[in-house]
Amino acid sequence: MAGHAHCANKDFVPLLKLADRQVVWLVLKPAVLGLLVVLVIYSIFTLAVYLREVILGEALLSQLLQRVLLRNVVVLEILLPTTFFFGLVYAMTTWHRDGEAHAYYAAGVSPWRIERMLYVVSLVVGVLTLVVTTLLRPWGYDTLEKLDAAISGRLQSVIRPDEFSESRGIVATARSVDQETGVLTDVFVYRRLETRSEVIRARSALLGEREASGITPIEFTDGYSYSFDATSRLLRTTRFDTMRFLHRQPPVNQYQRRQARPTADLATAQTIKEISEYQWRFTVPMLAVALGVLGVMLGRLQPDQPAYPRYLLALLLYVGVFNLASATRSAMENGQIEASPGMFVAPAVIAALILLWTALRGNRVDRPA
């Protein structure tokens, strides 16, 4: 008798392996495809935004592809768990609705045994999300910040010899541009102010580095300044040996600067916003695992049961999960929640809801009637 049981268990192993491979493939196929489609759409949108900046002289054409790829890297922290969650819900609801899952149940495979592999995959997705949030995302923002600094901090980076270039409200051209020193020769500059405009012709100009306040000093040498009113009527002509004015640009984005800081540096952060950024990098991977568990639970259907109510519920749960995380972060940064437990309140609440849902379901198994 024991020998027959042992033989039966041995024959059962190939069926279990087949079930594992099938459910993993069913989930990964829509998840990976969805991720690629969303990345392509996001890339097209980002490309359009950066092309506009190139036209306005706020970005370099040579950096276009690099910027688009970096934006894809930093947005992976949200797209990775998102596409996995919806791919999981779609795959599991379809598998149950078509009756394939129940064929395994009828053969003696328990729902827990089927779902176990999906929980492992959810954990893997959580680990990948952790790599993105703690390593790739800060690196991406840091690289983007350096590219922005190269453009915004040094106007000579966008001014081309004998070409008109625009940067933050200034149209300028020069016969020669020294990229290292910021010295321009035979300079023409046009800038529009609120009630007037100004044209400057100078033998040379020196462009300074952008300050943290967003101001870039420009010093002109040996030239003329022409001031016009709103109707382009000449108001004043000024001859100068040296003239200095401050070109005001947007200040350094402190939020992006926090996002660009290495995770190891944020571990010893003192300000509440830096602490929230640090905790966010570990909260999102926890949410990715929680979404995987929720996706498995949502995928349990009876054969021929409509899947659309589950899709709607999945959408509502997804919105609720990330809204809860965002609200927790805002509350923490506004001093409404202490730094400990801080943002970890969000995954704790979601874990409690999952346990409650599991307890209410008890040991009930969705099988065909």
RODOKOL-408177 format. One line per 4 residues: number of its first residue (from 0); their letters; for each residue x, y, z of N, C-alpha, C. Coordinates in steps of 0.05 Angstrom, whole numbers, plus 32768, in hexadecimal, padded with zeros to 4 digits. Example, Ala and Ser with C-alpha at 12.3 -4.5 7.8 and 13.67 -1.06 7.14 Angstrom:
BEGIN
0) AS) 8108:7F8E:809C:80F6:7FA6:809C:8108:7FBE:809C  8101:7FD3:808E:8111:7FEB:808F:8102:8001:809D
This chain:
BEGIN
0) MAGH) 8011:7FE8:8000:8000:8000:8000:8011:8019:8000  8026:8018:8012:8038:802E:8013:8047:8031:7FF9  804E:801A:7FEC:805C:801B:7FD3:804B:8028:7FBD  8030:8022:7FBD:801F:802F:7FA9:801D:804D:7FAE
4) AHCA) 801C:8056:7FC7:801B:8073:7FCD:8035:8080:7FC4  804C:8073:7FC9:8065:807E:7FC1:8066:8081:7FA2  805C:806D:7F95:805C:806D:7F77:804A:8083:7F6D  8033:8087:7F7A:8020:809C:7F72:802C:80B7:7F75
8) NKDF) 803A:80BC:7F8C:8047:80D5:7F91:805D:80DB:7F7D  806B:80C5:7F76:8081:80C8:7F62:8076:80CF:7F47  805F:80C3:7F3F:8053:80CA:7F26:8047:80E5:7F26  8041:80F0:7F3D:8035:810A:7F40:8048:8121:7F3B
12) VPLL) 8062:811C:7F3F:8077:8131:7F3D:8077:813E:7F21  8077:812F:7F0B:8076:813C:7EF1:805E:814F:7EED  8047:8148:7EF8:8030:8158:7EF6:8034:8173:7F05  8040:8171:7F1C:8045:818A:7F2B:8059:819C:7F1D
16) KLAD) 806E:8190:7F11:8082:81A0:7F02:8075:81AD:7EEA  8063:819E:7EDD:8055:81A9:7EC6:8044:81C0:7ECE  8036:81BD:7EE5:8025:81D3:7EEF:8035:81EB:7EF6  804D:81E8:7F02:805E:81FE:7F09:8066:820D:7EF0
20) RQVV) 8070:81FE:7EDC:8079:820B:7EC3:8062:821A:7EB5  804B:820D:7EB5:8035:8219:7EA7:802B:8233:7EB3  8028:8234:7ECE:801E:824C:7EDB:8033:8263:7ED9  804D:825C:7EDC:8062:8271:7EDA:8062:827D:7EBE
24) WLVL) 8060:826C:7EA9:8060:8275:7E8E:8047:8286:7E88  8030:827D:7E92:8017:828B:7E8E:8018:82A7:7E9A  8026:82AA:7EB0:8028:82C4:7EBE:803D:82D6:7EB1  8054:82CB:7EAB:806A:82DB:7EA1:8065:82E5:7E85
28) KPAV) 8057:82D6:7E75:8052:82DF:7E59:8043:82F9:7E58  802B:82FC:7E64:801E:8317:7E63:802D:832C:7E73  803A:8324:7E89:8049:8338:7E99:8060:8344:7E8A  8070:8334:7E7D:8087:833E:7E6E:807E:834D:7E55
32) LGLL) 806A:8342:7E48:805F:8350:7E30:8054:836C:7E38  8045:836C:7E4E:803A:8385:7E57:804F:8399:7E5E  8065:8390:7E6B:807B:83A1:7E73:8088:83AE:7E5A  808C:839D:7E46:8099:83A7:7E2D:8087:83BB:7E1F
36) VVLV) 806D:83B6:7E1E:805B:83C8:7E10:805A:83E3:7E1F  8058:83E2:7E39:8057:83FB:7E49:8071:840B:7E46  8088:83FD:7E46:80A2:840A:7E43:80A4:8418:7E28  809A:840B:7E13:809A:8417:7DF8:8089:8430:7DF8
40) IYSI) 8071:842F:7E03:805F:8446:7E04:806C:845D:7E14  8078:8456:7E2B:8085:846A:7E3C:809D:8476:7E2D  80AB:8465:7E1F:80C3:846F:7E10:80BB:8483:7DFA  80A5:847D:7DED:809B:8490:7DD8:8093:84AB:7DE4
44) FTLA) 8085:84AA:7DFB:807D:84C2:7E09:8096:84D2:7E12  80A9:84C4:7E1E:80C1:84D1:7E28:80D2:84DC:7E11  80D3:84CE:7DFB:80E1:84D7:7DE4:80D5:84F1:7DDA  80BB:84F3:7DD9:80AD:850C:7DD0:80B4:8523:7DE3
48) VYLR) 80B4:851E:7DFD:80BB:8533:7E10:80D7:853D:7E0C  80EA:852B:7E09:8106:8533:7E07:810C:853F:7DEB  80FD:8537:7DD7:8101:8544:7DBD:80F9:8561:7DBE  80E4:8567:7DCD:80DC:8583:7DD1:80F2:8592:7DDF
52) EVIL) 80FE:8586:7DF3:8114:8593:7E02:812C:8598:7DF0  8131:8585:7DDE:8148:8589:7DCB:8142:85A1:7DB9  8129:85A3:7DB0:8122:85B9:7D9E:8125:85D4:7DAD  811E:85D4:7DC7:811F:85EC:7DD7:813C:85F2:7DE1
56) GEAL) 814E:85E0:7DDB:8169:85E3:7DE4:816E:85DC:7E01  815B:85CC:7E0D:815E:85C5:7E29:8169:85A9:7E2C  8170:859B:7E16:817C:8581:7E17:818C:857D:7DFD  819E:856A:7DFE:81AF:8565:7DE7:81A4:854D:7DD8
60) LSQL) 81A5:854E:7DBD:819B:8538:7DAC:81AB:851F:7DB1  81C5:8522:7DB7:81D6:850B:7DBB:81CF:84FC:7DD5  81C1:8509:7DE7:81B9:84FC:7E00:819D:84F0:7DFF  818F:84F2:7DE9:8173:84EB:7DE7:816E:84CE:7DEE
64) LQRV) 817B:84BC:7DE1:8177:849F:7DE6:817F:8498:7E03  8195:84A3:7E0D:819D:849E:7E28:8188:84A7:7E3D  817D:84BE:7E38:8168:84C8:7E4B:8150:84B6:7E4B  8147:84AE:7E33:812F:849D:7E31:8134:8482:7E40
68) LLRN) 814B:8476:7E3C:8152:845D:7E49:8153:8460:7E67  815E:8476:7E70:8160:847B:7E8D:8144:847F:7E99  8133:848C:7E8B:8117:8490:7E95:8109:8475:7E97  810F:8463:7E84:8104:8448:7E86:810E:8439:7E9F
72) VVVL) 8127:843D:7EA5:8133:8430:7EBD:8125:8439:7ED6  8122:8453:7EDA:8117:845D:7EF3:80F9:8457:7EF6  80EB:8454:7EE0:80CE:844E:7EE2:80C9:8430:7EE6  80DD:8420:7EE4:80DA:8403:7EE8:80D0:83FC:7F05
76) EILL) 80D6:840D:7F18:80CE:8407:7F34:80B0:8405:7F36  80A1:8413:7F25:8084:8411:7F25:807A:83FD:7F0F  8086:83FE:7EF8:807C:83ED:7EE2:8081:83D0:7EE7  8096:83C9:7EF4:809C:83AC:7EF8:8087:839F:7F0A
80) PTTF) 8081:83A9:7F22:806B:839C:7F31:8050:83A0:7F25  804B:83B6:7F16:8031:83BB:7F0A:802B:83A6:7EF5  803D:83A3:7EE2:8038:8390:7ECC:8037:8373:7ED6  8047:836D:7EEA:8046:8352:7EF5:802B:834D:7F02
84) FFGL) 8021:8360:7F11:8007:835D:7F1F:7FF1:8358:7F0B  7FEE:8369:7EF8:7FD8:8367:7EE5:7FDC:834E:7ED2  7FF5:8348:7ECC:7FFA:832F:7EBC:7FF2:8317:7ECC  7FF8:8317:7EE6:7FF1:8301:7EF8:7FD3:82FE:7EFA
88) VYAM) 7FC4:8314:7EFE:7FA7:8313:7F01:7F9B:8308:7EE7  7FA4:8313:7ED0:7F99:830A:7EB7:7F9E:82EC:7EB2  7FB7:82E4:7EB7:7FBE:82C8:7EB1:7FAE:82B4:7EC3  7FAD:82BB:7EDD:7FA0:82A8:7EEF:7F81:82A7:7EEC
92) TTWH) 7F75:82BE:7EE7:7F58:82BE:7EE2:7F51:82AF:7EC9  7F61:82B2:7EB4:7F5D:82A4:7E9B:7F61:8286:7E9F  7F75:827F:7EAD:7F7B:8262:7EB2:7F65:8255:7EC2  7F5A:8262:7ED6:7F44:8257:7EE6:7F2A:8258:7ED6
96) RDGE) 7F25:826D:7EC8:7F0C:8270:7EBA:7F09:825B:7EA4  7F20:8254:7E97:7F1F:8240:7E82:7F1F:8223:7E8C  7F22:8220:7EA7:7F20:8206:7EB3:7F39:81F6:7EB5  7F50:8201:7EAB:7F69:81F2:7EAB:7F73:81EE:7EC8
100) AHAY) 7F70:8203:7ED8:7F79:8200:7EF4:7F69:81EB:7F02  7F4F:81EA:7EFD:7F3E:81D6:7F0B:7F43:81BA:7F01  7F4F:81B7:7EE9:7F57:819C:7EE0:7F6D:8192:7EF2  7F80:81A4:7EF9:7F95:819C:7F0C:7F8A:8195:7F27
104) YAAG) 7F76:81A6:7F30:7F6A:81A1:7F4A:7F5D:8185:7F4A  7F4F:817F:7F34:7F41:8165:7F33:7F55:814E:7F33  7F6E:8153:7F29:7F82:813E:7F29:7F90:813B:7F44  7F88:814D:7F57:7F93:814A:7F72:7FA8:815F:7F79
108) VSPW) 7FAD:8172:7F67:7FC0:8187:7F6E:7FB1:819D:7F7D  7FBB:81A5:7F94:7FAD:81B8:7FA5:7FB2:81D4:7F9A  7F9F:81E7:7F9E:7FA4:8203:7F95:7FBD:820F:7FA2  7FC2:8208:7FBB:7FDA:8213:7FC8:7FF3:820A:7FB9
112) RIER) 7FF4:81F1:7FB0:800B:81E7:7FA2:800F:81F6:7F88  7FF9:81FD:7F7A:7FFB:820C:7F62:8005:8229:7F67  7FFA:8235:7F7C:8000:8250:7F82:801B:8255:7F8E  8027:8240:7F9A:8040:8242:7FA7:8056:824D:7F94
116) MLYV) 8056:8243:7F7C:806A:824D:7F69:8066:826A:7F62  804D:8273:7F61:8047:828F:7F5B:8050:82A1:7F72  804F:8298:7F8A:8059:82A7:7FA1:8077:82AA:7F9F  8084:8295:7F95:80A1:8297:7F91:80A8:82AB:7F7B
120) VSLV) 8098:82AB:7F66:809D:82BE:7F50:8098:82DB:7F5A  8083:82DE:7F6B:807E:82F9:7F77:8096:8302:7F87  80A2:82F0:7F96:80B9:82F7:7FA6:80D0:82FF:7F94  80D4:82F1:7F7E:80E9:82F8:7F6B:80E4:8314:7F5F
124) VGVL) 80CB:831A:7F58:80C5:8335:7F4E:80CA:834A:7F63  80C5:8343:7F7D:80CB:8356:7F92:80E9:835B:7F94  80F9:8346:7F91:8116:834A:7F92:8120:835B:7F7B  8115:8356:7F63:811D:8366:7F4C:8115:8383:7F4F
128) TLVV) 80FD:8387:7F5B:80F4:83A3:7F61:8107:83B0:7F75  8110:83A1:7F88:8123:83AB:7F9C:813D:83B4:7F8F  8147:83A5:7F7C:815F:83AC:7F6D:815A:83C6:7F5E  8142:83C9:7F53:813C:83E2:7F44:813B:83FA:7F56
132) TTLL) 812D:83F7:7F6D:8128:840E:7F7E:8141:8416:7F8E  8152:8403:7F94:816A:840A:7FA5:8183:840F:7F94  8184:8405:7F7C:819D:8408:7F6C:8198:8416:7F51  8186:840A:7F40:8183:8415:7F25:8176:8430:7F25
136) RPWG) 8161:8433:7F35:8152:844D:7F35:8164:8464:7F3E  8172:8462:7F55:8184:8478:7F5C:819A:847D:7F47  81A4:8468:7F3B:81B9:846C:7F26:81AD:847B:7F0F  8194:8474:7F07:8187:8481:7EF1:8182:849E:7EF6
140) YDTL) 8178:84A5:7F0E:8173:84C1:7F14:818D:84D0:7F17  81A2:84C4:7F21:81BC:84D1:7F24:81C7:84D8:7F08  81C5:84C5:7EF6:81CF:84CA:7EDB:81BF:84E0:7ECD  81A4:84DF:7ED1:8193:84F4:7EC5:819A:8510:7ED1
144) EKLD) 819F:8510:7EEB:81A6:8529:7EF8:81C1:8535:7EEC  81D4:8523:7EE7:81ED:852C:7EDC:81E9:8537:7EBF  81D8:852A:7EB0:81D2:8533:7E95:81C4:854E:7E96  81B1:8552:7EA9:81A4:856B:7EAB:81B7:8581:7EB4
148) AAIS) 81C9:857A:7EC6:81DC:858E:7ED0:81EF:8597:7EB9  81F5:8584:7EA7:8207:858B:7E91:81FA:859F:7E7E  81DF:859D:7E7C:81D0:85B0:7E6B:81C9:85C9:7E79  81BC:85C7:7E91:81B2:85DF:7E9F:81C9:85EE:7EAC
152) GRLQ) 81DD:85E0:7EB5:81F3:85EE:7EC2:8206:85FC:7EB0  8207:85F3:7E96:821B:85FF:7E84:820C:8605:7E6A  8205:861F:7E66:81F6:8627:7E4F:8206:8621:7E35  8221:8621:7E37:8231:861C:7E20:822C:8601:7E14
156) SVIR) 8220:85EF:7E24:821B:85D4:7E1A:8205:85D4:7E04  81F4:85E8:7E04:81DE:85E9:7DF1:81E2:85FF:7DDC  81F6:8610:7DDF:81FB:8625:7DCC:820E:861A:7DB7  8206:861B:7D9E:8216:8611:7D87:8222:8629:7D78
160) PDEF) 823B:8628:7D6F:8247:863D:7D5F:8237:8643:7D46  8231:865D:7D42:8222:8666:7D2A:8207:865B:7D27  81FB:8652:7D3D:81DF:8648:7D3D:81D0:8655:7D54  81B6:865B:7D50:81A6:8666:7D65:819C:864F:7D77
164) SESR) 81A0:8652:7D91:8198:863D:7DA4:8187:864A:7DBA  8174:863C:7DC4:8163:8646:7DD9:8167:8636:7DF2  8168:8643:7E09:816A:8635:7E23:815D:8646:7E38  8145:863C:7E42:8137:8649:7E58:8133:8667:7E53
168) GIVA) 8128:866E:7E3B:8121:8689:7E36:8136:869B:7E29  814E:8690:7E24:8163:869F:7E17:8169:8693:7DFC  816A:86A4:7DE7:8172:869C:7DCD:818E:86A7:7DC8  81A1:8696:7DC2:81BD:869F:7DC0:81CC:8692:7DAA
172) TARS) 81E0:86A0:7DA0:81F3:8694:7D8C:820E:86A1:7D90  8223:8693:7D87:823E:869D:7D8A:824F:8692:7D73  8264:86A0:7D6D:8276:8697:7D58:8285:867E:7D61  828E:867F:7D7A:829C:8668:7D85:8293:8663:7DA2
176) VDQE) 8294:8649:7DAA:828C:8641:7DC5:82A1:862F:7DD0  82AC:8636:7DE7:82BF:8625:7DF5:82B1:8615:7E0A  82AD:85FB:7E05:829D:85EB:7E17:82AA:85E8:7E33  82C5:85EA:7E34:82D3:85E6:7E4D:82D1:85FF:7E5F
180) TGVL) 82D7:8616:7E54:82D8:862E:7E64:82BE:863E:7E65  82AC:8639:7E52:8293:8648:7E50:8297:8664:7E44  82AC:8668:7E34:82B2:8682:7E27:82A6:8681:7E0B  8296:8696:7E04:828A:8699:7DEA:8295:86B2:7DDD
184) TDVF) 8298:86B2:7DC3:82A1:86CA:7DB5:828C:86D2:7DA0  828C:86ED:7D9B:8279:86F9:7D89:825C:86EF:7D8F  8252:86F9:7DA6:823A:86ED:7DB1:8222:86FE:7DAB  820C:86F1:7DA5:81F2:86FE:7DA2:81DE:86F0:7DB4
188) VYRR) 81D0:86FF:7DC5:81BC:86F4:7DD8:81A2:8704:7DD7  818D:86F5:7DD6:8172:8702:7DD7:8163:86F5:7DEF  8158:8706:7E00:8147:86FB:7E16:812E:870C:7E19  8118:86FE:7E1D:80FE:870C:7E21:80F7:870C:7E3F
192) LETR) 80F1:8724:7E49:80E9:8728:7E64:80CB:872C:7E65  80C0:8733:7E7C:80A3:8735:7E7F:8097:874C:7E6F  80A4:8764:7E70:8099:877B:7E61:80AC:8786:7E4C  80C2:8779:7E48:80D5:8783:7E34:80E7:876C:7E2B
196) SEVI) 80F8:8772:7E18:810B:875E:7E0E:8126:876C:7E0B  813B:875C:7E09:8156:8767:7E09:8167:8757:7DF5  8177:8766:7DE6:818B:875A:7DD4:81A7:8763:7DDD  81B9:8750:7DDE:81D5:8756:7DE6:81E8:874C:7DD1
200) RARS) 81F9:875E:7DC8:820F:8757:7DB6:8229:875C:7DC5  823B:8748:7DC6:8253:874C:7DD5:826A:873D:7DC7  8282:8747:7DCC:829A:873A:7DC0:829E:871F:7DCC  8298:871C:7DE6:829C:8702:7DF3:8289:8700:7E0B
204) ALLG) 8286:86E8:7E15:8275:86E4:7E2D:8280:86CB:7E3B  827D:86CC:7E56:8285:86B6:7E66:826D:86AB:7E75  8267:8691:7E71:8250:8684:7E7E:825A:8676:7E97  824D:867C:7EAD:8254:866F:7EC6:8244:8656:7ECB
208) EREA) 824A:8649:7EE1:823C:8630:7EE9:8222:8637:7EF6  820E:8627:7EF2:81F4:862C:7EFE:81F6:8627:7F1C  81EB:8639:7F2C:81EB:8636:7F49:81D4:8625:7F52  81D4:861D:7F6B:81BE:860C:7F75:81A3:861A:7F74
212) SGIT) 81A3:8635:7F75:818A:8644:7F74:817F:8645:7F58  818E:863B:7F44:8184:863B:7F28:818E:8653:7F18  81A0:8663:7F23:81AB:867B:7F15:81C5:8675:7F08  81C7:867D:7EEE:81E0:867A:7EE0:81EB:8696:7ED9
216) PIEF) 8202:869E:7EE3:820E:86B8:7EDD:821A:86B9:7EC1  8215:86CF:7EB2:8221:86D2:7E98:822E:86EE:7E97  8248:86EF:7E90:8256:8708:7E8F:825E:870F:7E72  8254:8725:7E68:825A:872E:7E4D:8270:8743:7E4D
220) TDGY) 8280:8743:7E37:8297:8756:7E35:8296:8764:7E1A  8298:877F:7E1C:829B:8790:7E04:8284:878C:7DF1  826E:879A:7DF7:8257:8797:7DE5:8242:87AC:7DEA  822A:87A6:7DDF:8213:87B8:7DE1:81FB:87A9:7DEB
224) SYSF) 81E9:87B7:7DF9:81D0:87AC:7E02:81B9:87BD:7DF8  81A5:87B0:7DEB:818F:87BF:7DE0:8175:87B5:7DEE  8166:87C9:7DF9:814E:87C2:7E08:8136:87CB:7DF7  8122:87B9:7DF5:810A:87BE:7DE5:80F1:87BB:7DF6
228) DATS) 80DC:87CA:7DF0:80C3:87C7:7DFE:80B3:87B0:7DF2  8099:87AD:7DFC:8089:8796:7DF3:8082:8798:7DD5  8083:87B1:7DC9:807D:87B4:7DAD:8096:87B4:7D9C  80AD:87AC:7DA8:80C7:87AB:7D9A:80D2:87C6:7D93
232) RLLR) 80C9:87DB:7DA1:80D4:87F6:7D9E:80ED:87F9:7DAF  8103:8803:7DA3:811C:8805:7DB1:811A:881A:7DC8  8120:8811:7DE0:811F:8823:7DF7:813A:882E:7DFF  814F:881E:7DFD:8169:8826:7E07:817F:8816:7DFA
236) TTRF) 8195:8824:7DF5:81AE:8817:7DEB:81C4:881C:7DFF  81D1:8807:7E08:81E6:880A:7E1C:8200:87FE:7E12  8216:880E:7E13:8231:8804:7E0D:823E:87FC:7E26  824A:87E4:7E27:8257:87DA:7E3F:8272:87CE:7E3A
240) DTMR) 8283:87CF:7E4E:829C:87C0:7E4D:8298:87A4:7E58  828A:87A3:7E6F:8282:8789:7E7A:8266:878C:7E85  8256:8777:7E82:823B:8777:7E8C:8235:875B:7E96  8228:8759:7EAC:8222:873F:7EB8:8204:873D:7EBE
244) FLHR) 81F8:8727:7EB5:81DC:8723:7EBE:81D9:8705:7EC6  81C3:8701:7ED5:81BE:86E6:7EE0:81A7:86D9:7ED1  81AE:86C3:7EC5:8199:86B3:7EB7:818D:869F:7ECA  8173:86A4:7ED0:8166:8693:7EE4:815A:867B:7ED7
248) QPPV) 8161:8664:7EE2:8157:864A:7ED9:8149:863C:7EF0  813A:8627:7EEA:812D:8618:7F00:8142:860E:7F14  813C:8610:7F2E:8150:8606:7F42:8153:85E8:7F41  8168:85DF:7F4E:816D:85C2:7F4E:8155:85B3:7F5B
252) NQYQ) 814D:859E:7F4E:8136:858E:7F57:813F:857D:7F6F  8137:8586:7F87:813F:8578:7F9F:8133:855C:7FA1  811A:8559:7F97:810D:853F:7F97:811D:852B:7F86  8125:8534:7F6E:8134:8522:7F5D:8150:851D:7F69
256) RRQA) 815B:8530:7F77:8175:852C:7F83:8174:8517:7F99  815D:8516:7FA9:815A:8501:7FBD:8157:84E6:7FAF  8149:84E5:7F99:8145:84CC:7F8A:8160:84C2:7F7F  8172:84D4:7F7A:818C:84CC:7F6E:81A0:84C3:7F83
260) RPTA) 819B:84C8:7F9C:81AF:84C1:7FB1:81B0:84A3:7FB4  81C8:8498:7FB8:81CB:847B:7FBC:81BC:8472:7FD5  81B2:845A:7FD4:81A3:844F:7FEB:81B4:844E:8004  81CD:8448:8002:81DE:8446:8019:81E1:8461:8027
264) DLAT) 81E1:8477:8017:81E3:8492:8023:81C9:8499:8032  81B2:8491:8027:8199:8497:8034:8194:8487:804D  81A3:8472:8051:81A0:8461:806A:81A6:8471:8083  81B6:8486:8081:81BD:8497:8098:81B0:84B2:8096
268) AQTI) 819B:84B5:8085:818E:84CF:8081:8182:84D9:809A  8180:84F4:809D:8175:8500:80B4:815B:850F:80AF  8157:851A:8097:813F:8528:8090:8129:8514:808A  8110:851D:808F:80F9:850B:808C:80F4:8503:806F
272) KEIS) 80FA:8516:805D:80F5:850F:8040:810A:84FB:8036  8122:84FD:8040:8137:84EA:8038:8131:84CE:8044  8126:84CE:805D:811F:84B5:8069:8107:84A8:805A  80F4:84B8:8052:80DE:84AD:8043:80E7:84A2:8028
276) EYQW) 80FA:84AF:801B:8105:84A5:8002:8113:848A:8006  8121:8488:801C:812F:846F:8023:811B:8459:8028  8106:845E:8037:80F2:844A:803D:80E1:8443:8024  80DD:8456:8012:80CE:8450:7FFA:80DC:843B:7FE9
280) RFTV) 80F6:843B:7FE9:8105:8428:7FD9:8102:840C:7FE2  80FA:8408:7FFB:80F6:83ED:8006:80D8:83E7:8007  80C7:83FC:8008:80AB:83F7:8009:80A0:83EC:7FEE  80A9:83F7:7FD8:809F:83EF:7FBE:80A4:83D1:7FB9
284) PMLA) 80BC:83C6:7FBE:80BF:83A9:7FBB:80AC:8399:7FCC  80A6:83A2:7FE5:8092:8394:7FF6:8077:8395:7FE9  8070:83AC:7FDD:8056:83AE:7FCF:8055:839C:7FB7  806C:8399:7FA9:806D:8387:7F92:8066:836A:7F9A
288) VALG) 8071:8361:7FB1:806B:8346:7FBA:804E:8344:7FC3  8044:8359:7FD1:8028:8359:7FDA:8015:8358:7FC2  801B:8367:7FAC:800B:8367:7F94:800B:834B:7F88  8022:833D:7F89:8023:8322:7F7E:8010:8310:7F8D
292) VLGV) 8010:8312:7FA8:7FFE:8301:7FB8:7FE1:8308:7FB2  7FDA:8321:7FB0:7FBF:8329:7FA9:7FB7:8320:7F8E  7FCA:8321:7F7B:7FC4:8317:7F60:7FBD:82FA:7F5F  7FCB:82EA:7F6F:7FC5:82CD:7F71:7FA9:82C9:7F7C
296) MLGR) 7FA2:82D7:7F91:7F88:82D4:7F9E:7F71:82DD:7F8C  7F76:82F2:7F7C:7F62:82FC:7F6A:7F5D:82E9:7F53  7F71:82D8:7F4D:7F6F:82C7:7F35:7F5E:82AF:7F39  7F54:82A9:7F51:7F44:8291:7F56:7F27:8295:7F4C
300) LQPD) 7F20:8287:7F37:7F06:8289:7F2B:7EFA:826E:7F26  7EE0:826D:7F24:7ED2:8255:7F1B:7ED3:8254:7EFD  7ED1:823C:7EF1:7ED0:823B:7ED3:7EB9:824B:7EC9  7EBE:825A:7EB3:7EAA:826A:7EA5:7EA0:8282:7EB6
304) QPAY) 7EAC:8287:7ECD:7EA5:829F:7EDD:7EB1:82B8:7ED0  7EA2:82CE:7ECD:7EAC:82E6:7EC0:7EC5:82F0:7ECE  7ED9:82F9:7EBF:7EF2:8302:7ECA:7EF2:8321:7ECE  7EE1:832F:7EC0:7EE2:834C:7EC1:7EDE:8358:7EDD
308) PRYL) 7ECC:834D:7EEE:7ECA:8358:7F09:7EE5:8355:7F18  7EF3:833F:7F13:7F0D:833C:7F20:7F22:8351:7F15  7F20:8357:7EFC:7F32:836B:7EF0:7F2D:8386:7EFD  7F14:838C:7F01:7F0D:83A6:7F0D:7F16:83A7:7F2A
312) LALL) 7F12:8390:7F38:7F1C:838F:7F54:7F3A:8391:7F55  7F48:8384:7F42:7F65:8386:7F41:7F6E:83A3:7F3D  7F60:83B1:7F2B:7F67:83CD:7F26:7F63:83DE:7F3F  7F4D:83DA:7F4D:7F47:83E9:7F66:7F5C:83E2:7F7B
316) LYVG) 7F63:83C9:7F7E:7F77:83C1:7F92:7F92:83CE:7F8B  7F9A:83CE:7F72:7FB3:83D9:7F69:7FB4:83F7:7F70  7F9F:8405:7F69:7F9E:8422:7F6E:7F9F:8427:7F8D  7F90:8416:7F9B:7F90:8419:7FB8:7FAB:8414:7FC5
320) VFNL) 7FBA:8400:7FBB:7FD4:83FA:7FC7:7FE7:8411:7FC3  7FE9:841B:7FAB:7FFD:8431:7FA6:7FF4:844C:7FB1  7FD9:8450:7FB2:7FCF:8468:7FBF:7FD5:8468:7FDD  7FD3:8451:7FE9:7FD9:844E:8005:7FF6:8454:800A
324) ASAT) 8008:8449:7FF8:8025:844E:7FFB:802B:846C:7FF8  801F:8478:7FE4:8024:8495:7FDF:8019:84A6:7FF6  8002:849F:8000:7FF6:84AE:8016:8007:84AB:802F  8011:8493:8033:8023:848F:804B:803C:849F:8048
328) RSAM) 8047:84A1:8030:8060:84B1:802C:805A:84CE:8031  8044:84D8:8027:803D:84F4:802B:8038:84FA:8048  802A:84E8:8056:8025:84EC:8073:803F:84EC:8082  8052:84DB:807A:806C:84DA:8088:807B:84F4:8084
332) ENGQ) 807C:84FE:806B:808B:8516:8065:807E:852F:8072  8064:852D:8077:8056:8544:8084:8056:8541:80A2  8063:852D:80AD:8065:852A:80CA:804D:851D:80D7  803B:8511:80C7:8023:8505:80D2:8029:84E8:80DB
336) IEAS) 803E:84DC:80D1:8047:84C1:80D8:8064:84C3:80E0  806B:84B5:80F5:8087:84B5:80FE:8099:84A6:80EA  80B3:84AC:80EB:80C5:849E:80D9:80C6:8480:80DE  80BF:8478:80F6:80BD:845B:80FC:80A1:8456:8107
340) PGMF) 8090:8446:80FA:8096:8435:80E3:8096:8442:80C8  808E:845B:80C6:808F:846A:80AD:8080:845D:8096  808D:845B:807F:807F:8451:8067:8079:8433:8069  8085:8425:807C:8080:8408:807E:8064:8402:8089
344) VAPA) 8055:8417:8090:8039:8414:8097:8029:8409:8080  802F:8413:8067:8020:840A:8050:8022:83EC:804A  803A:83E0:8048:803A:83C3:8044:802F:83B3:805B  8031:83BE:8074:8026:83B0:808B:8008:83AF:8089
348) VIAA) 7FFC:83C5:8082:7FDE:83C6:807F:7FD5:83B2:8069  7FE3:83B2:8053:7FDC:83A0:803C:7FE0:8383:8045  7FF5:837D:8053:7FFA:8361:805D:7FE3:8359:8070  7FDA:836B:8081:7FC4:8365:8093:7FAA:835F:8084
352) LILL) 7FA5:836E:806E:7F8E:836A:805E:7F8F:834F:8050  7FA7:8347:8047:7FAA:832D:803A:7FA4:8317:804D  7FAF:8319:8066:7FAA:8305:807A:7F8C:8303:8081  7F7F:831B:8083:7F62:831B:8088:7F53:830D:8072
356) WTAL) 7F5A:8313:8059:7F4C:8307:8043:7F50:82E9:8043  7F69:82E0:8049:7F6E:82C3:804B:7F5E:82B6:8061  7F5C:82C4:8078:7F4D:82B8:808F:7F2F:82B6:8088  7F24:82CA:807A:7F08:82C9:8073:7F02:82B3:805F
360) RGNR) 7F15:82AE:804D:7F11:8298:803A:7F14:827D:8047  7F23:827C:805D:7F28:8263:806B:7F36:824F:8058  7F2E:8236:8059:7F39:8222:8048:7F29:821C:802F  7F17:822F:8029:7F06:822B:8011:7F16:822C:7FF8
364) VDRP) 7F11:8219:7FE6:7F1E:8217:7FCD:7F0A:821B:7FB7  7F10:822D:7FA4:7EFE:8232:7F8D:7F01:821B:7F7A  7EEE:8209:7F7A:7EEE:81F2:7F68:7ED4:81F4:7F57  7ED4:81E5:7F40:7EBB:81E5:7F31:7EA5:81D7:7F41
368) A) 7E8D:81E1:7F3D:7E76:81D5:7F4C:7E71:81B8:7F42
